[in-house]
């Protein structure tokens, strides 16, 4: 009987404080974006890419709007890093894939430590996502970039001489990237996908140059 407390009693309240509030798992279907971010919708015209997008999103286990948004942003970030470090896109992608794979043991440890954070919950949902059946496609793809992301997209589209929707469509149709693990690692590090991409590319470029210098 020592472990039983009356509802509303002092002991019961202290036990609730010790346990803390129970936070529900992050639901990507209901909130297909980073927690705490203000987002805008960008609707792409209907086309052949919408079915491909849904199939690839289903394989990744995330909503189509989230997958498509991450795919466009990842493509932009790869091109930006490639230009910044004067590297082929393929080398940047390989570096980011290696970074995500190397971080997995540390990622699992950080997820398991129970640190309360909705951003951590979001990262957990991404990294634990499992494939689902592709849904029927109705209308065009809807992207949900954050306001910061949307500003970067607007600048990039103007530099390319394209309307925002056409620029985003071109990035979505061209991408072969699978960006969900990248976004999970970035979120767990408290970084935007753009920050994580540049930092990881720079780190691996520096490491490669150090190895080449040592070998020489």
Number of C-alpha atoms within 10 A of each C-alpha: 4 4 7 8 13 9 9 9 10 11 14 15 14 12 13 11 10 9 9 9 8 6 10 8 11 19 14 17 13 8 12 19 23 20 14 9 11 12 16 14 12 17 16 19 15 14 12 10 18 23 19 16 22 23 20 20 25 20 16 22 23 24 22 27 23 21 26 29 23 24 26 24 23 25 20 19 19 24 17 18 22 19 12 12 13 10 15 13 16 12 14 26 20 13 19 23 17 13 19 19 14 11 12 14 11 11 19 12 11 15 17 10 8 10 10 10 12 16 18 22 24 24 27 22 18 23 21 13 17 12 14 14 11 18 13 8 15 9 11 15 23 19 24 21 26 18 13 12 17 18 12 15 20 17 12 18 17 12 9 11 11 14 13 19 17 14 19 27 20 14 18 25 16 13 15 11 16 17 22 22 20 24 26 24 26 20 21 20 16 14 14 16 22 19 12 21 25 19 15 20 24 17 13 17 17 12 12 12 11 12 11 10 9 8 7 6
